[in-house]
Amino acid sequence: MKKAVFHSIMALVVVLGLTLSMATPVAAGEVQVAKDIDPYTGPYQVGDTIPFVMTVTNPLDNPATNTLTRIWDTLPNGTVIEFLGPSETLVLAPGQSETYAHNYTVAADDLIWLSGPGYWGVRNRFEVQGEDSDEDLLYGLVERSAQVIPDNGPPPVGGTASPVSRLALLVPWIVLAGVLVGAAVFVWSRRAQGRA
C-alpha cells in the first residue's frame, strides 16, 4: 500500500513538473501588443465598419532596444495587412511605441460563434516579430473580437451552425476522468483483495 501511494505521489510530481516547465516562458525579449476599437460603436451589424487601432510597445522597464522585422494583422476573412514588410525594420527604444490603424467592413461570411463571450462576431489577430539588442527573439500576438448581430437570414457560418456551450465541450473530458479514476480504484481494490 505504501509503495502504491509513493508511486502515485511521484507520478503526480512528474506530471506537475512537466506541466509547469511547459507553462513557464523561456528567456525572451519583451514586447507588448494591443488592439482596440476606437471609437467603439458596437455591437455591429453586417456592413458596418469597425475602426481597429493596434499598438506595439517596448516596455519602459525593458533595458533592451527592440528591432521589429514584421508587423501584420490578419482580418476575419483571412486577408493579411502587412504594416512592416521584409525590407523594413522598426526600432523601438525602451518606452517607445508605434500605432497602426485600419478599417474593416463586416461581412456575413466572416461571422463566427464566439463561445467565450457567448455571441456572434468577428475576430482578428495582430502580430509582431523581431529581435532585441540582447539577440533575444521577439514575438507578440493579440486577438480582438467584436460582437456582430447577424441578419435574419441563414446562420452565417456552416449553414446550420449552432452555439456550443462550455459544458458540452467539457463532458468528454469529465467522462474520461471518471473512467480513469474508476479503473484506478478497480485495480487498487483487486490488489488489496489479493494481499488479504
N, C-alpha and C positions, 0 to 999 in steps of 0.2 A: 504493500500500500504506500509506504514511504517513497519507494522508487517511482511509482506512478505519479505521485504528487510532485516529486523532484523533476521528473522529465516533463511534466505539464508546465511547471514554472519555467524551466529552461526554454521550452518551445515558445512560451509567451514572451520571454525576454528577447529571444532571437527575432521573432516577428515584430515586436515593438522597435527593436534596434534597426531592422531593415526599413520599417515604415518611417522612422524619424530621419534616417540617413537620406531617404528619398525626398522627404519634405524639406530638409534643411538646404537652403540655397548655397551653392558653391561660391567661392570668391569671384566676384564680377564687378564691373563698373556700375556706377549709379546713373540712372536717367529716369525722369518722371514724364509720363504722358497723361494728357487729359483730353476728354472730348465732351463738349457741351452743345446744347441747342440754344442759340441766342439770337433773337428773343424766342422764348418758348411760348407757343400759342396753341399747344395740343390740348386734348387729343386731336389727331389729324384725320383727314379723310382722303380717299384716293383722289389724286390730282393736286393735293396741297403741296406746298414747297416747305421743306424742313431746312433751316439755316444751321449747318453744322460748323462749329468752331473747335479746332484742335490746337493743343499747345504741347510743345516739348520743352523740358526744363532740365538744366544741370543744377541739382540741388545746391543751395548756398553752402552747406556744410561738407560738400564733396571737395576734397583738395585737388582732384584731377580735372583736367580740361577734356571735354568730350568732343570728338570729331565724328559726326554722323555722316554716313555714306549713302543711306537710303531712308526716305520718309514717304510713306504711302498710306492710302485709305482705300479700303475695299467696300464698295457700296452694296446695299442689299441685293441688287441684281447681278452681282459678281464683277461689275466694272471696277477696274483699279485706277485710281488717280495717283500719279507719281508727283509728289511735291519736290523731291530731290532725286535726281537721276544718277546714272552710273558715272558720269564725268564730273559730278559736283560734290562738294563737301560743305557741311555746316559745322563751324567750330563754335562751341559754347563754353565760355569760362564759367567757373562756379557762380551761381546766382543768375546766369543769363537764360533767356528763354526766347522761343520763336513761335509765332502764331500763324495758323493757316485756316482758311475758310472756304467752304463751297456750299452750294445749294443742291438739294436732292429733291426731285419731284416724285411723290409716292405713286407707285404703280400697283395695281391689284395683284399681279403675278408675284410681287415681292413680299406679300404678306405671309407671315408665319405665326403659329401659335406660340407665344412666349409663356411657358408653363410656370416660370418663377413668379413673375408679377401676375399671371393669370389673365392675359388679354391678347388680342390680335395686334400685330405690329410689325415693324421692320427693325433690323439690327445690322449695324455695320461695324467694321474694325479699323482702328487707326494703329499703325505700327511704325517703329523706327529701329534702325540698327546702325552700328558703327563700332568705334573703339575709343578708349580714353588714353590719356597721356601715360598711364601705367601699363598700357598694352592689354588691358582687360577688355573683353568683348562687351558690347552694349546691345541690349535688346529691350524694347518696351512695347507693350500691347495694351490697348484698352478697347472695349466694345461698348457701344451706346445703342440703347433700344428706345423706340418711340412708339407710343400707342396709336394705332390707326383703327378707326371704326369702319368695318367692311361695308360695301354696298349691300343692298338687299338681294343681289344675285347669288350664284352658287358659291360655296365656300372657296376662298381664294387659293388654297394650296392643296393639291391632291384630290380635288373633286369632292370627296365625301369626308374630308378631314374633320376630325373632332378633337377637342382638347383631351389630354391625358392627365389625370390627377397624379399628384406626387405619390399617393398611397398605391396607385396601380403600378407605378414604377418600382416601389419597394417590395411588393408582395412576393415576387420570385426570390428575392434575397432573404426575406423573412422565412419562406418555406425552406430554402436551402440551409439556413442556420438551424432551423428546427430539426431537419433530417440529420445534420452533422451532430448536434447535441444528443439526439435520440440514439444515434449509432454509438457515440462515445459512452453513454450511460449503459447501453446494452452490452458492449464489450467489457466495461468495468464490472457489471453485475455478473457476467459469465466468469470472469477471472476470480471474482470474490467467491462464487459458488464452488469453483474448482479448488480453491485453497481450504474451504471449510471441510 
